[in-house]
C-alpha cells in the first residue's frame, strides 16, 4: 500500500513540476533547454534500467540515440516516410541491432562489458561520419517537422508539452517494469546472478531484454530530437555523448527512476549556467563523476532520501 | 523410487579431480546428506547437480531425465532449487523481494503486460507477496517482513535463502551447509525447518559439517573424501564405518 502511494505521489509530483516550471520561463530559449533536459531524462530513465537496476554498463548508448535520429532523418527526408512510421521503424531496427549484439557482449562483465559497448558506440559514430552518401557525413543532415495525423509539432513551447507528457509516460512505464516480476528478476541479476539462476531466472535473457529496452528508449528520443532540432550531425553519437548519459544516471542515482530524471536535468542545465567556461565542460563532467563516486556512490537522490529518513528517525 | 541418480560423475579442474567417478542415488522423500572433510568435493558435487558446473564426464538424472549440461534456471523449472554455502542473497532488495524472486517461475512474467501494469500481473504479484510472507513465517523470519536484506544478520540470511529456494516450489531442495556459522540455538532451529520441509514432501539433499544435525535428521548418508565415495548407508552404518572415522579423525600412527 505504501508503495502505491509513493508511486502515484511521485508521478503526480513530476507532472506538477513539468506543468509549473514554465511559469519561470521568460522566453523560448528556456523551453528549448527544458525540452533537451527532458529528452536526456527519458534516455536516462531507460539507461537506468540497464545500469542502475540490472547492474550492467553501457558506454555506447549515444550510438543508439544517433541511430534513431539518423533513421528518422533518412526515412523521412529521402523516402518520404511519415515521421511516426520512421520513428517506429528506426526503433525496431535499433532494437534488433541491440538484440543481435547483446548476447555476446553481455556475457562480459565489468571493464570488458564497458569496452565492448564503447566499441559499438564508436563503430556507429564512425559509420555515420563516413557513409556520407546516406548520412551527409560530418556536415550532418537537416530534416523537417514531426507531423502526425495532420498535426505538426513545432515551436519550442509545443515541443515542451509533448516531451513533458512523454517523460511522464516513460517514468510510468519504467516504474511498472521495476515493480513487476520482470523488474524483480532484473534487480536479482544485479544482486547475484547465480542466486537468480537457481530459482529459475534466465539471467542472460533478462540482460538482453533490458539492453534492448534501454536502446529503444534512446532511439525513440533520438528520432524526436532530430525533428525538434531540425539538424543532426554524427557527433550526437560520439563517445562523449554516451559518457554524458552515464554521468547523468550516476549523478542522479542508480536504481532510482526519479534520480535519473534529476541527474539528466542538472547536467543539461549546468552547461547553460556555466556557458562562460564551455571549454572546460568535459573536465567539469569528470570532476562531478568522481565526486559522486567518492562522496555519494548511491547518487544524489537516493543519498538525499537516506539523509531525510535518518533525520526523521532521529526525531 | 529414486528422484536423483548420479552416475560415474567426474569433474576436473586443471588436473585436480574435485569429484571422481561418483555414483549414488537419492530416494524420493528422503533427507539425504553428503558428508566429508573440507575439500572432499561436496560443494563441487552440488554445483554439478544444479548445473552451475558441467561435468567432465558421467551424468546426472533427475526424475529419470538426463539433466547434466542443463542450465540452472532450466533445472529450477524441473523442480530443483538450492541454497549456497557462501550466501547469494540479493542485497540490493528487500528480504521479501528475495523470496518473491524465488517464486519467479510461477508468476506472469510476460514483458508487455508487466510494462503496462495490467491488473492480472499486479493481482498475481500481490498473491505472491502474501505467499512469500507465509514462507518467511515458515522459516522463522516473521519479524523481517519489511526488512532490507542488507540489514539482516547472518543467521537470518541463511534462512532467507531457504525461503527463497522453497518459493520455487521444488521437488528437491539442495542445502549447502545451512548450519555453518550458526550458534547452537540457531542450528537447532534450522534443523526443525529442514524436518518441516521434508515432511511437506520435498526431498532434501544436505551438505553439512554439523554431525549432530546430520546424524539426527538424515535417512541416508553418502560420505566423500578426495572426490570419491567413501561410504554410504544409514546414519548408524556410516558412523560405524572405519574409513569414515579415519577420514575425519586421522588414523593412528
Interface residues (C-beta under 8 A of the other chain):
Chain A: X173 X176 X177 X179 X180 X181 X182 X183 X184 X185 X187 X188 X190 X191 X192 X194 X195 X196 X197 X198 X199 X200 X201 X202 X203 X209 X255
Chain B: X50 X51 X52 X71 X72 X73 X75 X76 X77 X81 X82 X84 X88 X89 X90 X91 X92 X93 X97 X98 X100 X101 X102 X104 X105 X107 X108 X109 X111 X114 X115 X116 X117 X121 X125 X128 X164 X165 X167 X168
